[in-house]
Amino acid sequence: MKYVEVIAGAGSAETVRAAAERVKALDVRLGPVGPDGLQATRLLVSDNQVQRLLDLLQGLLGAQPSARILVLAVEASIPPPDEEARKQEDSATAAREALYEGMDKNSRLGPNYLILVMLSTVVAAIGLIEDNVAVVIGAMVIAPLLGPNLALSLGTALGDVPLMRRSVKTVLVGILIAVTLTAILGWLWPTELNSREVLSRTEAGLDSVLLALASGAAAALSVTTGLSSVLVGVMVAVALLPPAATVGLMLGQGHLEPALGAALLLAINVVSVNLASKIVFFFKGIRPRKWLEKEKAKRAMVIYVLVWILTLAVLTLVVLERQYRLLPI
């Protein structure tokens, strides 16, 4: 459940109470009127009704520039809710505003993001070269490339063009940094790079497509349901950094064919994560509040999903063509 505090003009108290009744709020408390004429109303709302309440309140209080709505998580409640209420809480989708707050941070190209990309690239390169699985997994968990990809999907679901632009820029810069750093390292490395960890990322198969699609869907489900612990497993399952690092290492040593294979695997992962997460956001009902914004977001969603499907189809054909060439005659 969530603790919602609405700060608005004293004359809006009955309006807020009516909205609380519509969503069957578990508890409603009116605070005193302050010297500025504002009054706080505190509500206890189940998770599956938070988004509906926020939409109602934004529509009712939109004309009040001084109005504020605060949403806080409830760590514990005594007595605990009954079993039916628990089931509804578990199946609830995170509020649109809460999702946006987290994804907006993931989409921003800041010094912390750049440092994390560089550090995880170094860790990944060492793990790949030394054929150390544990080190490679560590780089997968550190790497922040999954965040902006999910932010791009959410931006498409909401029709938020600025969020989409920031996310694309952040993803491209992160991949460029990873490839550039590892290309320099590959050029400086004195011996051939033939470890199992490197070679396993120079070829993509149909299993790579299925794994990336499933992981993208799991990532979107984890952020919409609040199961952040699942996201660590998703990062490992659909790692974007090791293929990017492999591209750079192979380019640095002048091996174009393996570099193309690693680039193909990276492209499949990026496209599949975006496609699967977009579909999950759609079926979870993540869309704008206003009708006009919903129509724009719907058109954007259709266009982007079709583009990603066509791109994935082309990449899959390339995978099949490469596998056919490798078959013994």
Secondary structure, DSSP 8 states (H G I E B T S, - for coil): -EEEEEEEEGGGHHHHHHHHHHTT-SEEEEEEE-TTSEEEEEEEE-HHHHHHHHHHHHHHHTT-TT-EEEEEE----SS---HHHHHHHHH----HHHHHHHHHHHT---HHHHHHHHHHHHHHHHHHHTT-HHHHHHHHHH--SHHHHHHHHHHHHHT-HHHHHHHHHHHHHHHHHHHHHHHHHHHH--S----HHHHTTS---HHHHHHHHHHHHHHHHHHHHT-HHHHHHHHHHT-SHHHHHHHHHHHHTT-HHHHHHHHHHHHHHHHHHHHHHHHHHHHTT---SSHHHHHHHHHHHHHHHHHHHHHHHHHHHHHHHHHHHHS--
